[in-house]
Amino acid sequence: AVDVQSYLGPVHSMAVDKHQHYIADGIVTHNCFYGWREGAAHYFNPEITNATDVWSVKKVNPQAMVHLTEKPVELAERAMIYSSRPGENVLDLFGGSGSTLIAAEKTGRRALVMEIDPLYCDVIVRRWEEFTGRKTERLPEASVGKDG
């Protein structure tokens, strides 16, 4: 199990310049991609020697988008390859369309994905099933935060 609640380390963010700026609820938003415990060694793939600060990634075709702020799978895939090892955990607290989950499948990482909107939970499940050819399994509802 991953203890997300006790994580107190620094969080490093990555801003996505889509050549159009947006504000949600009066707050300029950024996408958080990296975080690790203070004092912990961070991994950057030593085989990647041509990594730059700016990545050019083709955006998702607007007609094919299943979420208003859908990110290309390649973006999450590249971040995972650059800064984690196969088998490691990747956390996405805003699952949206499931791009992080698909990227984790492609790169051999274990994705822990949350999404508050049931509609997009269904989108994430459908995309994962289509990508993997496997069926999801519904687990019993957790008792976290419930009396009993």
Residue pairs with C-beta under 8 A, 6 or more apart in sequence:
2 89
2 91
2 112
4 91
4 112
7 35
7 37
8 37
8 38
9 35
9 36
9 37
9 38
9 40
10 35
10 36
10 38
11 32
11 34
11 35
12 32
12 33
12 34
12 35
13 30
13 31
13 32
13 33
13 34
14 30
14 31
14 32
14 33
14 34
14 79
15 30
15 31
16 30
16 31
16 71
16 75
18 59
21 28
22 29
23 29
31 71
33 76
33 79
34 42
34 79
34 83
35 91
36 42
42 83
43 83
43 84
43 85
44 51
44 82
44 83
45 81
45 82
45 83
48 81
48 82
51 82
55 75
55 78
57 72
57 74
57 75
57 78
58 72
58 74
59 72
60 70
60 71
60 72
65 97
66 97
66 123
66 127
67 96
67 97
67 120
67 123
69 96
70 96
70 97
70 99
71 96
71 97
71 99
71 100
72 99
73 99
73 102
73 103
73 106
74 103
75 99
75 103
76 90
76 92
76 99
76 100
76 102
76 103
76 104
77 103
77 106
77 107
80 90
80 103
80 104
80 107
80 109
81 107
84 90
84 109
86 107
86 108
86 109
87 108
87 109
87 110
88 109
88 110
89 109
89 110
89 111
89 112
90 100
90 103
90 104
90 109
90 110
90 111
90 112
91 111
91 112
92 100
92 101
92 111
92 112
92 113
92 114
93 114
94 114
94 115
95 101
95 113
95 114
95 115
95 120
95 121
95 124
96 115
96 120
96 124
97 120
97 123
97 124
97 127
98 113
98 123
98 124
98 125
98 127
98 128
100 111
100 113
101 111
101 113
101 124
101 127
101 128
102 127
102 128
102 131
103 109
103 111
104 110
104 111
105 111
105 128
105 131
105 132
113 124
115 121
115 124
125 136
128 134
128 136
129 135
129 136
